Amino acid sequence: MQTETTLDLEEGLPFEPMDDIDFEGFVGSLISEAVDYQDNELSAVRSDLADRYHGRFYGDESDGRSQVRDRSIHTAVGQVLPALLRVFTGSERLLEFQAQDPGDVGLAEQATDIVNHIFQEECDGFKVLADAFKDSLVKRMGVVKYYWDDTPEIKVEAFTALTEQQVQVLLGEDDVEAINVRAYPDPDAPEEGIPLPDGTVQPPPNLHDVSIRRVTSKAKIRVEAVPPEEFIYSRDAKSVEESDFIGHRSYKTVSELVAMGYDRDLVESLSGTDDKFAINTEYLSRHPNSTGRRNNNVEPGSRLVQYIEGYCRIDRNGDGHSELLRVCSMGNGYEVVHDEPCNEIPFAVFVPDPEPHSIEGLGIADLVQDLQRIRTVIMRNTLDSLAMSIHPKTVVLENAIPEMDDVLNSEIGSIIRARQPGAVQPLSTPFIGNQILGVWDWLRTEEERRTGVTQASQGLDASHLQSTTAQAVDLMSRSSMARVEIIARQFTERGLKRVFKGIYDLLRRHQEKSRMVRLRGEYVPIDPRSWTSQMDVKVSMPLSGVSDAERMAYLTGVIQQQKEFIAQMGPDGPLANLGNLYTSLTKMAELAGYQDSGQFFRDPATFQPPPPPPPQPTPEEVFRQAQTEQIQAELAIKQAELDLKRQSMLMDDDRKRDEMEADLKLKAKELEQKYKTEIDEQAIQDSMNTPRTPV
């Protein structure tokens, strides 16, 4: 019956489903087009920008002439990057989640804390942002990938001189697999064995050298910056979501792919000894000494395999709807080894100056590249002119010079022998460097206008600061930060929001149990399984033209006003409460650079008030209590008197018994001497030692 239903569904489909061959061919064509666009078009432009950033040679240098290179791109990136990182890392919360349902406000607060903690602490968020931002400023695009990594971690460990019991305990662990166990006699034990109490001899014990393989599963969220040359996409892509194909191309070893769950025989059949990204100029620019490193490595586990994790929308089942698929391929032929439906593409791109309706855009390096080239030409010509004015060429009458070596000798104060006056004359060349100062100033002004970062705004130009009012300096500072802030806004809206929403969804789908997380100095339980999928991401970073000093002054006034409202209307007044005051204080601490405001202030929402004091007793209760205490005191006195009397009686009884015992011994001695007979004192003593009746 089930087979008939399947056949009916397939017969009713509007299109014929793809078989494996057609599917692999279609995916291979998408990958080939994306790889060709990356290697033959994008990589050349990006590698040139990287060369200009690092100040490498242009290729048109001549021997005997100046070969200096200007570093304007490096300077501009070095000015913008710290400002961006300060915006993103100056707050404890980069982004916040907002609930769409009033009942999910608490869950939104919990999600905000845990996602920020995972990104900044567990995934080294600062390094991820620094790498992605630098790629974007220099190479036009920074890429961040977020995913759930459940690849097991394999470690090989060796132990020596273990006893039999220790070996059993070690090999009894669930995640341990024995590789090699070697037994040998204990050198410190006697060769003849160990004698036992029953007379037998136990053979000398053995020690063991053990090698094990420990396989541990540490599933966790990973967030990493992807090198731009490894990020491939269709040439007409509008965004991450609007692209025929988008993916991550990397080279992994055979061992890494086997650990990911792929068949070893399949992986080894697709491995090779070719170099990583052999024709990608961007990769070669980043790793100029990597060519040929893998050609001689024939160790099977270290052989490289091209591995592409791609995402595309394909109607494979023929239902007329293109589904988002995660497709993994290996080898230079792009053999599909895995495909599955998915609901998200785990990439986020950061572009400083995005082009509308395109995934690409421009970076800071693009804005300064032509200016760097012009400055390089001017600097070279200026230095050549200076060198020629200091060391001019020489006109020589060859027949009038007996030794041409005298002329070629550049030693200071050397002698030139000549047969006639005027045989050697310098060909003077005036220095023209002063004439280019106006052009140089224009280039600096143009760079400041393009990048938005000026020396005056950064406090690097003393002449501007000395001759400019404080208000003018503040206006210049705000103007220079405008471009940095618009870049930060682009990064947030187009990139970081996507990363945080991706981490949220990964936690909700893959976190199988509650976990303890240390937040604000306290360990709190987090259970993402109860989170809803309807959450909005809100920017919490201050992006405006207001300076930090103005924000601090404003918060100071707000805190003062809140204190007055609380003092007049109580801690839960209609205008301000303790929660509002706590928020203001934490914002002030974050603005001062302290990300963990918990070291200064405690959230009043988590405060547990002490139990209320017991009520005051009534006069009647006080009187009854006094009477009770008096009666109890009298009873205690009487009981003490009785105890004293009882103790006196016991002591008197013991004294009399001791006297009787002494008299008995004395009379027994007298009777023995008188009647010359032996008296059994012990029998008399036993008869006297009868149990005493307790008093």
C-alpha positions as CSV (number, residue, x, y, z in Angstrom):
1,M,0.0,0.0,0.0
2,Q,2.9,2.3,0.8
3,T,4.5,1.6,-2.5
4,E,1.3,2.5,-4.4
5,T,1.0,5.8,-2.6
6,T,4.6,6.7,-3.5
7,L,4.0,5.8,-7.2
8,D,0.9,8.0,-7.2
9,L,2.7,10.9,-5.8
10,E,5.6,10.6,-8.3
11,E,3.1,10.3,-11.2
12,G,1.4,13.5,-10.1
13,L,4.6,15.6,-9.9
14,P,4.9,18.4,-12.4
15,F,8.5,17.6,-13.3
16,E,10.6,14.4,-13.4
17,P,12.8,14.0,-10.3
18,M,16.6,14.3,-10.8
19,D,18.6,11.2,-10.6
20,D,22.1,11.1,-9.0
21,I,23.9,11.7,-12.2
22,D,21.9,14.7,-13.3
23,F,22.0,16.1,-9.8
24,E,25.8,15.8,-9.6
25,G,26.2,17.3,-13.0
26,F,24.0,20.3,-12.2
27,V,25.8,20.9,-8.8
28,G,29.2,20.6,-10.5
29,S,28.3,23.2,-13.1
30,L,27.3,25.7,-10.3
31,I,30.5,25.0,-8.4
32,S,32.7,25.3,-11.6
33,E,31.1,28.7,-12.4
34,A,31.6,30.0,-8.8
35,V,35.2,28.7,-8.6
36,D,36.0,30.2,-12.0
37,Y,34.7,33.6,-10.9
38,Q,36.7,33.4,-7.7
39,D,40.0,32.3,-9.1
40,N,40.1,34.2,-12.4
41,E,38.4,37.5,-11.6
42,L,38.0,38.2,-7.8
43,S,41.4,36.8,-6.7
44,A,43.4,39.0,-9.0
45,V,41.8,42.2,-7.7
46,R,42.0,41.2,-4.1
47,S,45.6,40.0,-4.3
48,D,46.6,43.3,-5.8
49,L,44.9,45.1,-3.0
50,A,46.8,42.9,-0.5
51,D,50.1,43.6,-2.2
52,R,49.4,47.3,-1.9
53,Y,48.5,47.0,1.8
54,H,51.7,45.1,2.5
55,G,53.8,47.6,0.4
56,R,55.1,45.0,-2.0
57,F,56.8,46.0,-5.3
58,Y,54.7,47.1,-8.2
59,G,56.9,45.4,-10.8
60,D,58.0,48.5,-12.7
61,E,61.0,49.3,-10.5
62,S,64.3,50.0,-12.3
63,D,67.8,49.5,-11.0
64,G,69.6,52.6,-9.9
65,R,66.3,54.4,-9.3
66,S,64.3,54.9,-6.1
67,Q,62.1,51.9,-5.3
68,V,60.3,53.3,-2.3
69,R,56.6,52.5,-1.8
70,D,53.9,54.5,-0.2
71,R,51.8,52.8,2.5
72,S,48.6,54.9,2.5
73,I,46.3,51.8,2.5
74,H,48.1,50.4,5.5
75,T,47.7,53.7,7.3
76,A,44.0,54.2,6.4
77,V,43.1,50.6,7.5
78,G,45.2,51.1,10.7
79,Q,43.1,54.2,11.5
80,V,39.6,52.7,10.8
81,L,40.1,49.2,12.2
82,P,40.7,50.3,15.9
83,A,37.7,52.6,15.8
84,L,35.5,49.8,14.5
85,L,36.7,47.3,17.1
86,R,36.2,49.8,19.8
87,V,32.6,50.3,18.7
88,F,31.9,46.5,18.7
89,T,33.9,45.4,21.8
90,G,33.2,48.3,24.1
91,S,30.0,46.9,25.4
92,E,29.1,43.7,27.3
93,R,26.2,43.1,25.0
94,L,26.9,43.5,21.3
95,L,23.2,42.7,20.3
96,E,20.1,42.0,22.2
97,F,17.1,39.8,21.5
98,Q,13.5,41.1,21.7
99,A,10.5,38.9,22.3
100,Q,7.5,39.2,20.0
101,D,5.3,37.8,22.8
102,P,5.1,39.5,26.2
103,G,5.4,36.1,27.9
104,D,8.8,35.5,26.3
105,V,10.5,38.6,27.8
106,G,12.5,36.5,30.3
107,L,13.5,34.1,27.6
108,A,14.7,37.0,25.4
109,E,16.9,38.2,28.3
110,Q,18.3,34.7,28.8
111,A,19.0,34.4,25.0
112,T,20.8,37.7,25.0
113,D,23.1,36.7,27.8
114,I,24.0,33.2,26.5
115,V,24.4,34.2,22.8
116,N,26.7,37.1,23.7
117,H,28.6,34.8,26.1
118,I,29.1,32.1,23.4
119,F,30.2,34.6,20.8
120,Q,32.6,36.6,22.9
121,E,34.0,34.0,25.2
122,E,33.6,30.5,23.8
123,C,34.2,31.5,20.1
124,D,36.8,34.2,20.7
125,G,34.6,36.9,19.2
126,F,37.3,39.6,19.2
127,K,39.6,37.6,17.0
128,V,36.7,36.7,14.6
129,L,35.6,40.3,14.3
130,A,39.2,41.6,13.9
131,D,40.0,39.1,11.1
132,A,36.7,39.7,9.3
133,F,36.9,43.5,9.6
134,K,40.5,43.6,8.3
135,D,39.6,41.3,5.3
136,S,36.7,43.6,4.5
137,L,38.7,46.8,4.7
138,V,41.5,45.5,2.6
139,K,39.9,42.9,0.3
140,R,36.3,44.4,0.1
141,M,34.6,41.5,2.0
142,G,35.0,39.7,5.3
143,V,33.2,36.4,5.8
144,V,32.1,34.7,9.0
145,K,30.8,31.1,9.2
146,Y,28.8,29.7,12.1
147,Y,28.0,26.1,12.5
148,W,27.4,23.2,15.0
149,D,30.6,21.1,15.2
150,D,30.0,17.6,16.3
151,T,33.3,16.1,14.9
152,P,34.8,13.9,17.6
153,E,38.2,14.8,19.0
154,I,40.7,12.0,18.7
155,K,43.8,11.9,20.9
156,V,46.5,9.3,21.2
157,E,48.0,9.0,24.7
158,A,50.8,6.8,26.1
159,F,51.3,5.5,29.6
160,T,54.2,3.6,31.1
161,A,54.7,1.3,34.2
162,L,51.0,0.7,34.9
163,T,49.9,-2.1,37.2
164,E,47.3,-4.7,36.1
165,Q,44.6,-2.9,38.1
166,Q,45.5,0.5,36.6
167,V,45.3,-1.0,33.0
168,Q,41.9,-2.4,33.7
169,V,40.6,0.9,35.0
170,L,42.0,2.8,32.0
171,L,40.7,0.4,29.4
172,G,37.3,0.3,31.1
173,E,36.6,3.9,30.2
174,D,33.9,4.4,27.6
175,D,35.9,6.6,25.2
176,V,39.1,4.6,25.3
177,E,40.4,2.2,22.7
178,A,43.6,0.2,23.2
179,I,46.2,0.5,20.5
180,N,49.1,-1.4,22.1
181,V,49.7,-3.0,25.4
182,R,53.2,-4.4,26.3
183,A,53.8,-6.3,29.6
184,Y,57.2,-6.8,31.3
185,P,58.3,-7.9,34.8
186,D,58.6,-5.3,37.5
187,P,62.3,-4.6,37.8
188,D,61.9,-3.7,41.5
189,A,60.2,-7.0,42.5
190,P,62.3,-10.0,43.7
191,E,63.0,-12.5,40.9
192,E,62.1,-15.5,43.2
193,G,58.6,-14.1,43.7
194,I,56.7,-12.9,46.7
195,P,56.0,-15.4,49.5
196,L,52.5,-15.7,50.7
197,P,51.2,-16.5,54.3
198,D,50.0,-20.0,53.1
199,G,53.5,-20.9,52.1
200,T,53.1,-20.5,48.4
201,V,55.1,-18.1,46.3
202,Q,53.4,-15.5,44.0
203,P,55.2,-14.8,40.7
204,P,56.7,-11.3,40.4
205,P,54.0,-8.9,39.1
206,N,54.1,-7.4,35.6
207,L,54.1,-3.7,34.6
208,H,52.5,-2.5,31.4
209,D,53.2,0.2,28.8
210,V,49.9,1.2,27.2
211,S,49.0,3.3,24.1
212,I,45.4,4.3,23.8
213,R,43.1,6.2,21.4
214,R,40.7,8.5,23.2
215,V,37.7,9.6,21.2
216,T,35.7,12.4,22.8
217,S,32.6,14.1,21.5
218,K,32.6,17.8,22.3
219,A,29.8,19.1,20.2
220,K,29.8,22.9,20.3
221,I,29.0,26.0,18.3
222,R,31.9,27.4,16.2
223,V,32.2,30.8,14.7
224,E,35.2,31.5,12.5
225,A,36.4,34.0,9.9
226,V,36.7,32.5,6.5
227,P,39.5,33.6,4.2
228,P,37.9,35.4,1.2
229,E,39.6,33.1,-1.3
230,E,37.8,30.1,0.3
231,F,34.3,31.8,0.0
232,I,32.8,31.1,-3.4
233,Y,29.5,32.3,-4.9
234,S,27.7,32.9,-8.2
235,R,28.9,36.0,-10.0
236,D,25.3,37.5,-10.0
237,A,24.7,36.9,-6.3
238,K,22.7,39.7,-4.6
239,S,23.2,38.5,-1.0
240,V,23.9,35.4,0.9
241,E,20.3,34.3,0.6
242,E,19.9,35.4,-3.0
243,S,22.6,33.4,-4.8
244,D,22.4,30.4,-7.2
245,F,25.3,28.8,-5.3
246,I,27.3,29.8,-2.3
247,G,29.8,27.8,-0.3
248,H,33.0,27.3,1.5
249,R,35.9,25.7,-0.4
250,S,38.8,24.4,1.7
251,Y,41.4,21.7,1.6
252,K,41.2,19.1,4.4
253,T,43.4,16.1,5.1
254,V,42.2,12.5,4.8
255,S,42.3,12.2,8.6
256,E,40.1,15.2,9.1
257,L,37.5,13.9,6.6
258,V,37.5,10.5,8.1
259,A,36.9,12.0,11.5
260,M,33.9,13.8,10.0
261,G,32.3,10.5,9.2
262,Y,33.3,9.9,5.5
263,D,34.5,6.5,4.2
264,R,38.3,6.3,4.2
265,D,38.5,4.4,0.9
266,L,36.3,7.1,-0.8
267,V,38.4,9.9,0.7
268,E,41.7,8.3,-0.2
269,S,40.6,7.8,-3.8
270,L,39.9,11.5,-4.2
271,S,43.1,12.7,-2.4
272,G,46.1,13.9,-4.2
273,T,49.5,15.7,-3.8
274,D,48.6,18.9,-5.6
275,D,49.0,22.3,-3.8
276,K,46.2,24.1,-2.1
277,F,44.6,26.7,-4.4
278,A,47.5,26.3,-6.9
279,I,46.1,28.9,-9.3
280,N,44.4,31.3,-6.9
281,T,46.6,34.5,-6.8
282,E,44.9,35.7,-3.6
283,Y,46.0,32.6,-1.7
284,L,49.5,32.8,-3.1
285,S,49.7,36.4,-2.1
286,R,48.7,35.5,1.4
287,H,51.0,32.5,1.5
288,P,53.9,33.3,-0.9
289,N,56.1,30.5,0.3
290,S,53.5,27.7,0.2
291,T,54.0,26.5,-3.4
292,G,55.3,22.9,-3.6
293,R,55.1,22.2,0.1
294,R,52.6,19.3,-0.4
295,N,54.1,17.7,-3.5
296,N,56.5,15.5,-1.6
297,N,54.2,14.5,1.3
298,V,53.0,11.0,0.6
299,E,51.8,10.1,4.1
300,P,48.2,8.9,3.4
301,G,46.6,10.6,6.4
302,S,48.0,14.0,5.5
303,R,47.1,14.0,1.8
304,L,44.9,16.9,0.9
305,V,41.4,16.7,-0.5
306,Q,39.4,19.6,-1.9
307,Y,36.2,19.8,0.1
308,I,33.4,22.1,-0.8
309,E,30.4,22.7,1.5
310,G,27.9,24.4,-0.7
311,Y,24.3,25.7,-0.5
312,C,21.9,25.9,-3.5
313,R,18.2,25.8,-4.2
314,I,17.3,22.8,-6.5
315,D,14.0,21.1,-7.3
316,R,15.5,17.6,-7.0
317,N,12.2,15.7,-6.3
318,G,10.3,17.4,-9.2
319,D,7.5,18.9,-7.1
320,G,7.9,22.3,-8.7
321,H,9.5,24.0,-5.6
322,S,13.2,24.6,-5.2
323,E,14.4,23.5,-1.8
324,L,17.5,24.8,0.0
325,L,20.1,21.9,0.0
326,R,23.4,21.5,1.7
327,V,25.6,19.8,-0.8
328,C,29.2,18.5,0.1
329,S,31.6,17.5,-2.7
330,M,35.2,16.3,-2.8
331,G,38.0,16.2,-5.3
332,N,38.8,18.3,-8.3
333,G,35.9,16.7,-10.1
334,Y,33.4,17.9,-7.5
335,E,32.0,14.5,-6.7
336,V,28.9,14.9,-4.5
337,V,29.4,12.8,-1.3
338,H,26.5,14.2,0.8
339,D,23.4,16.2,0.4
340,E,20.5,17.1,2.7
341,P,17.8,19.7,3.1
342,C,18.5,22.6,5.4
343,N,16.8,25.8,6.5
344,E,19.7,28.3,6.7
345,I,22.9,29.3,5.0
346,P,25.5,29.7,7.8
347,F,27.5,32.6,6.3
348,A,27.5,36.3,7.0
349,V,29.4,38.9,4.9
350,F,30.8,42.2,6.1
351,V,31.3,44.8,3.3
352,P,32.3,48.4,4.3
353,D,30.7,50.1,1.2
354,P,28.2,47.6,-0.2
355,E,26.9,47.9,-3.7
356,P,23.1,48.0,-3.9
357,H,21.6,44.7,-5.2
358,S,24.9,42.9,-5.0
359,I,26.8,40.9,-2.4
360,E,30.0,42.8,-3.2
361,G,31.1,46.3,-2.6
362,L,34.2,48.4,-1.9
363,G,36.7,48.6,0.9
364,I,38.9,51.3,2.4
365,A,41.8,50.0,0.2
366,D,39.8,50.8,-3.0
367,L,39.3,54.4,-1.8
368,V,43.0,55.0,-1.3
369,Q,44.6,52.7,-3.9
370,D,45.0,55.3,-6.6
371,L,46.3,57.9,-4.1
372,Q,48.9,55.4,-2.9
373,R,50.1,54.9,-6.5
374,I,50.3,58.6,-7.1
375,R,52.2,59.2,-3.9
376,T,54.6,56.3,-4.7
377,V,55.4,58.0,-8.1
378,I,55.9,61.4,-6.5
379,M,58.1,60.0,-3.7
380,R,60.3,58.1,-6.1
381,N,60.7,61.0,-8.5
382,T,61.4,63.4,-5.5
383,L,64.1,61.1,-4.1
384,D,65.6,60.6,-7.5
385,S,65.7,64.3,-8.0
386,L,67.3,64.8,-4.6
387,A,69.9,62.1,-5.3
388,M,70.8,63.6,-8.7
389,S,71.1,67.1,-7.1
390,I,73.5,65.7,-4.5
391,H,75.3,63.3,-6.7
392,P,75.0,64.8,-10.2
393,K,76.3,63.1,-13.4
394,T,79.7,64.0,-14.6
395,V,80.9,65.1,-18.1
396,V,84.3,63.8,-18.8
397,L,86.7,64.5,-21.8
398,E,87.9,60.9,-22.2
399,N,91.3,61.8,-23.9
400,A,92.1,64.3,-21.1
401,I,91.8,61.7,-18.4
402,P,94.8,59.3,-18.0
403,E,93.0,57.0,-15.6
404,M,89.2,56.7,-15.9
405,D,89.1,54.8,-12.6
406,D,89.8,58.1,-10.9
407,V,86.5,59.4,-12.2
408,L,84.6,56.3,-11.3
409,N,86.0,56.4,-7.7
410,S,83.1,57.7,-5.5
411,E,85.3,58.1,-2.4
412,I,85.0,61.5,-0.7
413,G,88.1,63.7,-1.3
414,S,89.6,61.4,-3.9
415,I,91.9,62.8,-6.6
416,I,91.1,62.9,-10.3
417,R,94.1,63.2,-12.5
418,A,93.6,65.3,-15.7
419,R,95.8,66.5,-18.6
420,Q,94.0,69.8,-19.0
421,P,91.6,72.0,-17.0
422,G,87.9,71.4,-17.4
423,A,88.4,67.8,-18.3
424,V,85.8,66.8,-15.6
425,Q,82.7,68.9,-15.0
426,P,79.5,68.0,-13.0
427,L,76.2,68.0,-14.9
428,S,74.2,70.0,-12.4
429,T,70.5,69.0,-11.9
430,P,68.4,71.3,-9.7
431,F,66.2,69.7,-6.9
432,I,62.5,70.2,-7.8
433,G,61.0,68.6,-4.7
434,N,59.7,71.9,-3.3
435,Q,57.4,72.3,-6.2
436,I,55.4,69.1,-5.4
437,L,54.4,70.2,-1.8
438,G,51.1,71.6,-3.0
439,V,50.2,68.3,-4.7
440,W,51.2,66.4,-1.6
441,D,48.9,68.5,0.6
442,W,46.1,67.9,-1.9
443,L,46.6,64.2,-1.8
444,R,46.4,64.2,2.0
445,T,43.2,66.3,1.9
446,E,41.7,63.9,-0.7
447,E,42.6,60.9,1.4
448,E,40.9,62.4,4.5
449,R,37.9,63.3,2.5
450,R,37.5,59.8,1.2
451,T,38.2,57.9,4.4
452,G,36.7,60.4,6.8
453,V,39.6,60.1,9.2
454,T,41.7,63.2,9.6
455,Q,44.8,63.9,11.6
456,A,43.2,66.8,13.4
457,S,40.3,64.6,14.6
458,Q,42.8,62.0,15.9
459,G,44.9,64.6,17.7
460,L,47.9,64.0,15.4
461,D,48.2,67.5,14.1
462,A,49.3,69.9,16.8
463,S,49.0,73.0,14.6
464,H,45.3,72.3,14.1
465,L,44.7,71.7,17.8
466,Q,46.5,74.8,18.9
467,S,44.7,77.1,16.5
468,T,41.2,75.6,16.7
469,T,38.5,76.0,19.3
470,A,37.2,73.1,21.3
471,Q,33.8,73.2,19.5
472,A,35.5,73.1,16.1
473,V,37.7,70.1,17.2
474,D,34.5,68.3,18.4
475,L,32.8,69.0,15.1
476,M,35.8,67.6,13.2
477,S,35.9,64.5,15.4
478,R,32.2,63.8,14.8
479,S,32.6,64.3,11.1
480,S,35.5,61.9,11.0
481,M,33.5,59.3,12.9
482,A,30.6,59.5,10.5
483,R,32.1,57.1,8.0
484,V,33.3,54.7,10.8
485,E,29.8,54.7,12.2
486,I,28.1,54.0,8.8
487,I,30.5,51.1,8.3
488,A,29.7,49.8,11.8
489,R,26.0,50.1,11.0
490,Q,26.5,48.2,7.7
491,F,28.5,45.5,9.5
492,T,25.8,45.2,12.2
493,E,22.7,45.1,10.0
494,R,24.1,42.9,7.2
495,G,26.5,40.7,9.1
496,L,26.5,40.6,12.9
497,K,22.7,40.3,13.2
498,R,22.8,37.2,11.0
499,V,25.6,35.7,13.1
500,F,23.7,36.2,16.4
501,K,20.4,34.9,14.9
502,G,22.4,31.9,13.6
503,I,23.9,31.1,17.0
504,Y,20.4,31.4,18.6
505,D,18.9,28.9,16.1
506,L,21.8,26.5,16.5
507,L,21.4,26.4,20.2
508,R,17.6,25.9,19.9
509,R,18.0,23.0,17.5
510,H,21.1,21.2,18.8
511,Q,21.4,21.9,22.6
512,E,20.0,18.6,24.0
513,K,20.1,19.5,27.7
514,S,20.3,22.4,30.1
515,R,23.8,23.8,30.7
516,M,25.4,25.9,33.4
517,V,26.9,29.2,32.2
518,R,28.8,31.7,34.2
519,L,27.2,35.1,33.6
520,R,28.1,38.3,35.6
521,G,30.0,36.2,38.1
522,E,27.3,33.7,38.8
523,Y,26.4,30.3,37.4
524,V,22.9,30.1,35.9
525,P,21.1,27.2,34.2
526,I,20.3,27.8,30.5
527,D,17.9,25.6,28.6
528,P,17.5,26.7,24.9
529,R,15.0,24.0,24.2
530,S,12.3,26.2,25.6
531,W,13.1,29.2,23.4
532,T,10.7,30.3,20.7
533,S,11.7,30.8,17.1
534,Q,10.1,34.2,17.0
535,M,12.8,36.5,18.3
536,D,14.0,39.8,16.9
537,V,17.6,41.0,17.1
538,K,18.1,44.6,18.2
539,V,21.3,46.7,18.0
540,S,22.5,47.8,21.4
541,M,25.6,49.6,20.3
542,P,25.5,53.4,20.5
543,L,25.9,54.5,16.9
544,S,25.4,58.3,16.7
545,G,27.3,61.5,16.4
546,V,27.3,62.0,20.2
547,S,30.7,61.7,21.9
548,D,31.5,59.5,24.8
549,A,32.0,62.5,27.1
550,E,28.5,63.8,26.2
551,R,27.0,60.3,26.8
552,M,28.7,60.2,30.2
553,A,27.4,63.6,31.1
554,Y,23.9,62.7,30.0
555,L,23.9,59.5,32.0
556,T,25.2,61.4,35.1
557,G,22.2,63.7,34.8
558,V,19.8,60.8,34.3
559,I,21.1,59.0,37.4
560,Q,20.8,62.1,39.5
561,Q,17.2,62.6,38.4
562,Q,16.4,58.9,39.1
563,K,17.8,59.1,42.6
564,E,15.6,62.1,43.3
565,F,12.5,60.3,42.0
566,I,13.3,57.2,44.0
567,A,13.9,59.3,47.2
568,Q,10.6,61.1,46.7
569,M,8.3,58.3,45.4
570,G,10.0,55.1,46.6
571,P,12.0,52.3,44.9
572,D,9.0,51.3,42.8
573,G,7.7,54.8,41.9
574,P,5.9,55.6,38.7
575,L,8.8,57.5,37.1
576,A,11.9,55.5,38.2
577,N,12.6,52.3,40.1
578,L,15.8,50.5,41.1
579,G,15.8,48.6,37.8
580,N,16.0,51.8,35.9
581,L,18.8,53.1,38.1
582,Y,20.7,49.8,37.7
583,T,20.4,50.1,33.9
584,S,21.8,53.6,33.9
585,L,24.7,52.6,36.1
586,T,25.6,49.6,34.0
587,K,25.5,51.7,30.8
588,M,27.9,54.2,32.4
589,A,30.3,51.4,33.4
590,E,30.2,50.1,29.8
591,L,30.8,53.5,28.4
592,A,33.9,53.8,30.7
593,G,35.3,50.6,29.2
594,Y,34.3,48.1,31.8
595,Q,32.4,45.3,30.0
596,D,31.5,43.4,33.2
597,S,29.4,45.8,35.1
598,G,28.6,43.1,37.6
599,Q,31.8,43.8,39.4
600,F,30.4,47.2,40.4
601,F,26.6,46.7,40.7
602,R,24.2,43.9,41.4
603,D,21.0,43.5,39.5
604,P,18.1,44.3,41.8
605,A,15.9,41.7,40.0
606,T,18.1,38.9,41.4
607,F,18.2,40.3,44.9
608,Q,16.7,38.1,47.6
609,P,15.5,40.2,50.6
610,P,16.2,38.8,54.1
611,P,13.2,37.3,56.0
612,P,11.1,39.8,57.9
613,P,11.8,40.1,61.7
614,P,9.4,38.4,64.1
615,P,6.5,40.5,65.4
616,Q,6.8,42.3,68.8
617,P,5.1,40.3,71.7
618,T,2.1,41.9,73.5
619,P,2.3,42.8,77.2
620,E,0.2,39.7,78.1
621,E,2.6,37.5,76.2
622,V,5.6,39.2,77.9
623,F,4.0,38.6,81.3
624,R,3.3,34.9,80.6
625,Q,6.8,34.5,79.2
626,A,8.3,36.0,82.4
627,Q,6.1,33.7,84.6
628,T,7.2,30.7,82.5
629,E,10.8,31.6,82.8
630,Q,10.4,32.1,86.7
631,I,8.8,28.7,87.1
632,Q,11.4,27.0,84.9
633,A,14.1,28.7,87.1
634,E,12.6,27.5,90.3
635,L,12.3,23.9,88.9
636,A,15.9,24.1,87.8
637,I,16.9,25.1,91.4
638,K,15.0,22.3,93.0
639,Q,16.4,19.8,90.5
640,A,19.9,21.0,91.3
641,E,19.2,20.5,95.0
642,L,17.9,17.0,94.4
643,D,21.0,16.2,92.3
644,L,23.3,17.5,95.0
645,K,21.5,15.4,97.7
646,R,21.7,12.3,95.6
647,Q,25.4,12.9,94.9
648,S,26.0,13.3,98.7
649,M,24.2,10.0,99.5
650,L,26.2,8.2,96.9
651,M,29.5,9.5,98.2
652,D,28.4,8.6,101.8
653,D,27.6,5.1,100.7
654,D,30.9,4.7,99.0
655,R,32.7,5.9,102.0
656,K,31.0,3.4,104.3
657,R,31.7,0.6,101.9
658,D,35.3,1.6,101.8
659,E,35.4,1.6,105.7
660,M,33.8,-1.9,105.8
661,E,36.3,-3.2,103.3
662,A,39.2,-1.9,105.3
663,D,37.8,-3.4,108.6
664,L,37.2,-6.7,106.9
665,K,40.8,-7.0,105.8
666,L,42.1,-6.0,109.2
667,K,39.9,-8.5,111.1
668,A,40.8,-11.3,108.6
669,K,44.5,-10.7,109.4
670,E,43.8,-10.8,113.1
671,L,41.8,-14.1,112.8
672,E,44.5,-15.7,110.7
673,Q,47.1,-14.9,113.2
674,K,44.9,-15.9,116.1
675,Y,43.7,-19.2,114.9
676,K,46.5,-20.1,112.6
677,T,44.2,-20.6,109.6
678,E,43.7,-19.1,106.1
679,I,40.6,-17.0,105.4
680,D,39.2,-16.7,101.8
681,E,39.1,-12.9,101.6
682,Q,38.1,-13.0,97.9
683,A,34.9,-14.9,98.6
684,I,34.0,-12.4,101.3
685,Q,34.8,-9.6,98.9
686,D,32.6,-11.0,96.1
687,S,29.7,-11.4,98.4
688,M,30.1,-7.7,99.4
689,N,30.2,-6.5,95.7
690,T,26.5,-6.8,95.2
691,P,24.9,-4.4,92.7
692,R,24.0,-1.1,94.2
693,T,20.5,0.2,93.9
694,P,20.4,3.5,91.9
695,V,19.2,6.4,93.9
